[in-house]
Amino acid sequence: MAWIKTVPYAESTGRLRQLYDRVKGPGDNVDNILMAHSLRPHTLEGHMAIYKYVLHHSANRVPKWFLETIGVWVSLLNRCSYCVDHHFAGLRRLLGDDARAQAIRGALDTGRIEEAPLAPREHLALRYAERLTRDPAGVAREMVEELRRAGYEDGEILEINQVTAYFSYANRTVLGLGCTTDGDVLGLSPNNSDNPEDWSHK
C-alpha cells in the first residue's frame, strides 16, 4: 500500500481513529493516500481540509466533473496512475455519460486535449493547468487574462488554479511514498458539498 508504515483502520486509536471515522468509506475503507498520513494525523487533517474545500465545496462555480477532469489531466502529466484511476472513476460518475467520459480520457491520454468533447474555454483551462504543472514559473499574466476573456470569472480562475495545485501535491504524496490502489474503492469522494465538515467517502 505504501513504502512507509501505515496504520490500518482496525489498529487505529485516538485522534487517528477520529479522523479515519470522518474519511472512511463502506466497510471502514480508508483510501491508501489518506492512510499514508497515519503516522502524522495532523497532516491527514490538513490534506483532507484542502481536498474538501478545493474540490468538494458548494461555493465552487466550476462544475465538479470538470474540476475532476483537471485532476485527471494533472495526474496524467505527473504520471500518477493512482490519482488518475481514482479521479477518472469520479469523473465518469459525475458526468453520467460514459461515452463522453471515455472520449475525454482518450484525448487526455494522448495529450491532444483539443480533441476532447469540451468547450473551448475548458480546453484553455486545461492548457493553463498543463503550464502550471510542467512549468510553474512560465505561467504568464496573459494566460489568466485569456481565461477571463473566455468567460471565466476570477473566482473560477482561482478554483482552476487551486485544483491544479492540489493535484500536484496529491500526486507527489502518492508517488513519493509508493501508494497503490490495492484495497481502495475507486471513485468514492466526500460528496456532501453543502457540509464542509462532512469528509465521509460515499
N, C-alpha and C positions, 0 to 999 in steps of 0.2 A: 504493500500500500504506500509506503514511503521509505526513504533511506534512513530516516531517524526514528527513534522510538516514538510510538503513539499510544495513547490510552484509549482503548475501546469503550463504548458506552457502558457495558456491563461492569467495567472496573473503575468507572469514574466516580468521584466523590466531590463534595463541597461545591466551590464556585464552578468548577468544570462541569459537574453534573447539572447544575442550574442552567448553564449556557447550552449544554447539549440538549436539555429538555426544551429550550427555546428554538433550536435549529433542526431538531430531528424530524425525519420523515416517517413513513409507515414502518412498523416493526422495529422502532427505535434506531433506524438507519441514520447515520451521520456521514455526510459526504467526506471522502478522504482529504479533500482540500481543506476542510474545516478541522478534521481530526489531526491534521499536520500541526495545528496550533496547540495541541493538547498539553504540551509541557509549559506553555505560557498562555494561560486562559485569557489574560488581558489583551493579547494580540488577536485571539479569536473574536473577542468582543469588538475590537476596533475594525477588524476585517468585515464582520457582519454589519456593523453600523454603516460603513461606507457603501457596501454592496447593496444594502436595502435602500438607502437614501438615493444612491446614484441610479440604480436600475429599476427599483420597485417602489416608487413613491407616487402617490396620487397627484402631487403637484407637477409632475413631469407633463410636458405637452407633446413631445415627440412620441409617436406610437411605440409601445413596448416591444412589439415584434421587430421594429426597425432598430431599436436600441440593441436587441439581441443579435440582429444582423451585423451591426457594428462589432459586437463582441466576437462573433464567429470570424469576421474578417481580420480583426486584430490578432486573434488567436492563430489563424492560419499564417499570418505574416510572421508571427513569433514561433511558428511550428510547435504549437502546444495542442496536441491532439486531445488531451484531457478536456480542456475548455471548449474545443471545437465540438466534441461529441456531446457534452452536456448541453451547451447552449444552442446547438443546432436542433437538438430534441425539443428544447423550449421554444425555439423559433417556429418549428413545424406545428407545435401545439397551439401557439398563439395565433399564427396566421390562419390556421384552419383550411389550408389549401395545399395539399401535399404536392401537387404538380408544380405549383409556383415555388414552393419552398425548395424543391429539388432543382428547379431551374436557377434559383438564386444561388444555391450551394454549388452547382456546376460552374457558374460564372466566377464565383469566388475562388473555387479550387484552381481554376486556370489563370486567375489574375485578370481576366477580361471582364471587369465589373460593369462596363458599359453594356454588356450583353445581358445582364441580369434584368428581369422584368420589374424594374424600379423606375420611379420618376427621375427626371434629370437632376433635380436638386438632391435626391438621395444618392445618385452616383457621385455628385460633387462632395457630399458629406463623407462618403467612403474614401475619396481621394484625400480629403483633409485628414481623415483618420490614418490613412497609409503614411502620409508625410510625417504626422506627429509620432507615429510608431517607429518608422525607419530613420527619420532624420529630424528629431525634435527642434534642433536649432535652425533647421531650414524652413520652418513654418514662418511665413511672412504675413504681415497685416493684410495684404491683398487677398489672401486665401479666406480670411474671415469676412472681408468685405464682399467677396464673391458669394459666400454663403448667405450673407444678408441680402444681396441683390436677388438671390434665387428664392427669397421669401422666408428664410428663417429669421425669427426674432432673436435678439441677443441672448435671451434666457434659453432658447432652444439650442443655440450655438454652444452655450455653456454645458448643456446636457450632453451634446455630442462629444465635446472635449472631455468631460468627466468620465463618460463611459469608456472612451478610448484609453484614458489614463488608468482607469480601474483595471481594465483587462490586461494591460501591460504589467501591472502589479500582480494580478492573479496568475498570469502566465509564468512570471518569474518565481512566484511561490511554488507552483506546481513543478516547473522544470528544475528548479534549484534544489528541491527536496525529493524528487523522484516519485511524485504521486501518480498512482494509476487509478483507473476506474473500477478495479476489482472490488466487487461488493457494493458499488454505488448503484443507485436507481437513477437512470438518466432522465433529464428533463424536469425534475422537480425544482420548485423555486418558491420563495416566500411571496405567494400571490395575493395576499390581503394588502393591497396597496394603500387602502384607506387607513390602516393602522400601522404607523412606522415602528411600533414596538412588537408587532407580530412577525417573528422571524421563522415560523414553522414552515417546513418544506412539504408541499402538497402536490 
